[in-house]
Amino acid sequence: MKNKNFLISFSIIISLLISETKCFSQESNQIVLKNVNIITMTLPNEIIPNATVVIKDHKIETINGSIPESAQIIDAKDKWLIPGLIDVHVHLPNDFNLKDKLPAEPADIHFDVQDLMTPFIANGVTTILNLNANVESFYQRKTIQNRDVIGPRMALAALIDGGNGNGRFANTALEGRQAVHMAKADGYEFIKLYSNLNIETYNAIIDEANIQDMKTVGHIPNVFQNNIEKAFIPHFNLVAHAEEFSKSAKDYNYAEALKFAKIAKENGTWVSPTLTAMVWIASQTNSLNNLKASQTIQYTHPLLQSKWLTANSYNKNTSPEQITYFNNLVSFQSLLVQAFKEVGVPIITGTDTGVSGVVSGFSLHDELELLVASGLTTEEALSSSTRLSALWLGLESKIGTIEVGKFADLILLDENPLENINNTRKIAGFFVNGQWLDKKEIDKILSNLSKKNTASKNEFDWNKTMKKQ
């Protein structure tokens, strides 16, 4: 009998092993962290004080074992080691053309892959799930696996929606099953469900994804808005936003949040609240002042900065009613997190990176802060962004906790995040797939990215660019 959990993550594991094989073909590299306090994030969580961690061939070789003579030693006294963080909801920009192109002509608008990945790794985000991946996403992932770019591990989801247009659309059960088959054949690991699917197609996609050993994640289609419980069928694995429940809310109170949480719990469906995205949306419906004052927007490509500041749909289409509505959603989503916790719905961290204001990497720390403000303990928040996210992705044997044999995706912190979740921002250095970068190097790559984006700002005007299409 097949091992279901293994099959679900098989494609991702193959990608990881390809990367791992490349590591072994290179010269062995040994790095030792001495005197570090380890927060293992195992279940139950274990803290190992003043420990010695040996990293070899991009993996954790020993904890409190002997120190190899030729190893590079890093004194981590009074510092704290946690697993690399995981963001299960990101959207990455892709190159695009403003006019028809001949074969082999370069794209009009190009996004440097390293520039896209730098904010993730600088914030200790070592694994991401792209929830609207395409052909270019495979190229981005390959550059990381080939070590041409330093970036996080990347899992890919194919989005399927109802209606018509470019991309994957399905309007019958047969079309839905065919779309899943094609996504599987193309190499995607997950299926994202979107808002315009009809009931028949939605049910067929989820059933076929399960047959193909692919987990499903996504929106609750609009057709279920007044009958939300019918969307929760077996193998609907993850709701991508707490907002999806909010759309069906009428009273916006805790009793209603508890009702929704129980529906998810009974179905075995997990939730990624994406609180930070809704906070940013609500802020922008009111004004763009917070966005203009953002200290992290400088790490976003200047074309996207221009779009967020000059063509912001949340702000341009606003009204007093919209402001009230989104403020209510922010408050209700906090109640939903409390309800999820109360009934035992597993919560994992996604940020919806790509929404205006939600900056790669930095937003994961914002999400952790909001989860704690909504009722999670610091340990629960850390677990949601490490062990639990790895478990949902099917990668728990490789990442998510600090244990011998796992990949060295690790963050070294100056202060204990269990005492204050904001301490996840105080990064002294990190390992991404066993490659060490200290704070000086992190600050340098962020500074270089900021300077590059600032220097090219005048070259990118969203409104002028889009008129050329």
Buried (B, 14 or more C-beta within 10 A) or exposed (E): EEEEEEBBBBBBBEBBEEBBEEBEEEEEBBBBBBBBBBBBBBEEBEEBEEBBBBBBBBBBBBBEEEEBEEBEEBEBEEBBBBBBBBBBBBBBBBEEEEEEEEEEEEEBBEBEBBBBBBBBBBBBBBBBBBBBBBEBBBEBBBBBBEBEBBBBBBBBBBBBBBEEEEBBBBBEBEBBBBBBBEBBEBBBBBBBBBBBBBBBBBBBBBBBBBEBBBBBBBBBBBBBEEEBBBBBBEBBBBBBBBBBBBBBBEEBEBEBBBBBBBBBBEBEBBBBBBBBBBBBBBBBBBEBEEBEEBEBBBBBBBBBBBBBBBBBEBBEEBEEEBBEEBBBBBBBBBBBBBBBBBBEBBBBBBBBBBBBBBBBBBBBBBBBBBBBEBBBEBBBBBBBBBBBBBBBBBBBBBBBBBBEEBBBBBBBBBBBBBEBBBBBBBBBBBBBBBBBBBBEEBEEBBEEBBEBBEEEEEEBBBEEBEEEE
